[in-house]
Amino acid sequence: MPNLKLNGQIIEYSIRKSKRAKRISMRVDVNKGLEVVYPANMKHAPSAKDILTQHSPWVLEAIKRLHTHHATRFQRRYQHGE
């Protein structure tokens, strides 16, 4: 998985091509982490590192929200017989 250093923090991300995508997008998912999505038919696209660097405030805030979500997630406790 590629990574990038933003504000002293190492950010791991994945790159995916999509037939349905019309433009480049970024998303943060609990299971997949940070993902940069490119349209499958895009010929001359900027690099993922350039995109993430350009949008670094959004990326850092999204990663922060993801970590906060993980920390405050409800912990299930199962009782015998459930």
Secondary structure, DSSP 4 states (H G I P E B T S, - for coil): --EEEETTEEEEEEEEEESS-SS-EEEEETTTEEEEEEETT-SS---HHHHHHHTHHHHHHHHHHHHHHHHHSPPP-PPTT-
